[in-house]
Amino acid sequence: MSNRTRSILKAIAVILVLLMVVMQLQWVIVPAIVAYKFWIVVVAFGLLLISSK
């Protein structure tokens, strides 16, 4: 896996977690994914594990 791909995966994971934190603080609410907050954070953690060396 190239460094660029690793960087993109890490950036996606960080964006997902930040979105979930903002939703938890109720600054932004996306009704379609409210029920999946936990699983989205788990997927973001998995992306970080995949992208680590």
Buried (B, 14 or more C-beta within 10 A) or exposed (E): EEEEEBEEBBEBBEEBBEBBEEBEEEEEEEEEEEEEBEEBBEBBEEBBEEBEE
